[in-house]
Amino acid sequence: MPDRSHTPQLFRFGVYELDAATGDLRKQGARVPRLQAQPLQVLLMLLEHPQQVVTRDDLRQKLWPSDTFVDFDHGLNTAINKLRSALGDSASDARYIETLPRQGYRFIAPVTVVDAASTGGEPNLADSIELEIENAIEAAPSSRTTLLSDPEDLPAAPPERVRFLFALIQVMYLCFYLVSLAKLAPVEAIVAEIARFAFPVLLITAVAGIPIRLYLLSAVLLHYRGVNRKFLKLFPFVFPLDVLWALAPLLIVREIGIGLALAAVAALLYVPFGERSLLLMKPPNPRARD
């Protein structure tokens, strides 16, 4: 990969600013603890090639020459972990550094490069305002897709607990589908009382929902990489399915009564948002998996 220019530069991304000449990293104008040499060099390489893949081999050639005898994989993973910790980032819900398995890394946030000589190395009022505007623009898509919750608003939770609860939800939906299909005749009779077209909809969505739930269940139990991002992409399609099957308690309204059935429906309407919030939660002491 080409070497970077020797011209002093400021890299701005989100609420952060990095002075390439001094290695100073600032968050909203305030200095954060100084990065060590290797995490700093990794960050510079990523910032010099935003939205591009920086391979592990590129990083090895730049930071660990062939005549240096070190555990490269351990050294690079440690550098990436420290870098993500400094930026408040994580591998599972990346905002800045995306991991590409068996390839390398990519800086996914918008980056603005400014000549440090023209700014004197310190952000002025205009620069601060511009930085806030850029951060607001960057955050806008996230706000539109997070619906009720944002990762920064959610409490930390142990990954094992998150996986267990998420898996439990998938099992619950699978039970809805399988029981409804197993008792098709009585379900058809109940649904026919509501609307003629309701039974085909129930049948199609139950059959379609089974592979979706099996995929999500296996993804969380087997620790698929990027399951958070995959679920967020599926969410617009899964959400209508979940809302429809929130009406499942009405199928047993004769057994449990209308009051309890409506209460169960109301609770189930929240479940898709709960699923999403679970996968947005960060671990108490995040250690990015590379």
Secondary structure, 3 states (H helix, E strand, C coil): CCCCCCCCEEEEECCEEEECCCCCEEECCEECCCCCHHHHHHHHHHHHCCCCEEEHHHHHHHHCCCCCCCCHHHHHHHHHHHHHHHHCCCCCCCCCEEEECCCEEEECCCCEEEEHHHHCCCCCHHHHHHHHHHHHHHHHHHHHHCCCCCHHHCCCCCHHHHHHHHHHHHHHHHHHHHHHHHCHHHHHHHHHCCCCCHHHHHHHHHHHHHHHHHHHHHHHHCCCCCHHHHHHHHHHHHHHHHHHHCCHHHHHHHHHCHHHHHHHHHHHHHHHHHHHHHHHCCCCCCCCCC
